[in-house]
Amino acid sequence: DTAVSQTPKYLVTQMGNDKSIKCEQNLGHDTMYWYKQDSKKFLKIMFSYNNKELIINETVPNRFSPKSPDKAHLNLHINSLELGDSAVYFCASSPKTGTGLYNEQFFGPGTRLTVL
Amino acid sequence: AQSVSQHNHHVILSEAASLELGCNYSYGGTVNLFWYVQYPGQHLQLLLKYFSGDPLVKGIKGFEAEFIKSKFSFNLRKPSVQWSDTAEYFCAVNALKAAGNKLTFGGGTRVLVKP
């Protein structure tokens, strides 16, 4: 069983379109994340949700809007796609211990977004 | 703000050679440290992690890393690499703060092991 899954795996679209990427984890984790990996393989966090509540929101254009319908899902919606949005987007999740400390993050397979 | 630097962008070596990848971070407080590996076309997988205790940690696939607090370093090592170790390796740091669990990644090191 896949622990952290993302759909779609590949997404090719035109500039200006709106698209969504879905993420689901079946690990029972409280916290989920979105990361962007650019063409140089540099990984940077975009958002983090804990129990459906936004806790990390890095400097990301407001065309990107995460949505967490429940703690097992964190979707990423992108409006008015631009060429520079082309990247691999990784979802991740982690448990939160009783002390409030977090643990390692488990990553999904990634979604390769290509904007033409 | 915390930052992570990996000294080598590309490493090429032959099978059975020893591997050491450098990682330094900048943050004065308590940190959790990780090494992730990304095989070609795949997602990130955890190799090993340091939270506390013995600064020499052993991970999967024969990898180990040593946390040297005074040097703000967490270098990854493997005594004898295999062709299957060809991958991108990422060092990551989580500074223990009140809000969130923000992993800051280094720029990655691409390792190519020649058969």
Boltz contact constraints between the chains, C-beta under 6 A:
constraints:
  - contact:
      token1: [A, 41]
      token2: [B, 88]
      max_distance: 6.0
  - contact:
      token1: [A, 41]
      token2: [B, 108]
      max_distance: 6.0
  - contact:
      token1: [A, 42]
      token2: [B, 107]
      max_distance: 6.0
  - contact:
      token1: [A, 43]
      token2: [B, 105]
      max_distance: 6.0
  - contact:
      token1: [A, 45]
      token2: [B, 102]
      max_distance: 6.0
  - contact:
      token1: [A, 48]
      token2: [B, 100]
      max_distance: 6.0
  - contact:
      token1: [A, 55]
      token2: [B, 99]
      max_distance: 6.0
  - contact:
      token1: [A, 55]
      token2: [B, 100]
      max_distance: 6.0
  - contact:
      token1: [A, 56]
      token2: [B, 100]
      max_distance: 6.0
  - contact:
      token1: [A, 56]
      token2: [B, 102]
      max_distance: 6.0
  - contact:
      token1: [A, 94]
      token2: [B, 101]
      max_distance: 6.0
  - contact:
      token1: [A, 102]
      token2: [B, 101]
      max_distance: 6.0
  - contact:
      token1: [A, 104]
      token2: [B, 46]
      max_distance: 6.0
  - contact:
      token1: [A, 104]
      token2: [B, 49]
      max_distance: 6.0
  - contact:
      token1: [A, 107]
      token2: [B, 43]
      max_distance: 6.0
  - contact:
      token1: [A, 107]
      token2: [B, 44]
      max_distance: 6.0
  - contact:
      token1: [A, 109]
      token2: [B, 43]
      max_distance: 6.0
  - contact:
      token1: [A, 110]
      token2: [B, 43]
      max_distance: 6.0
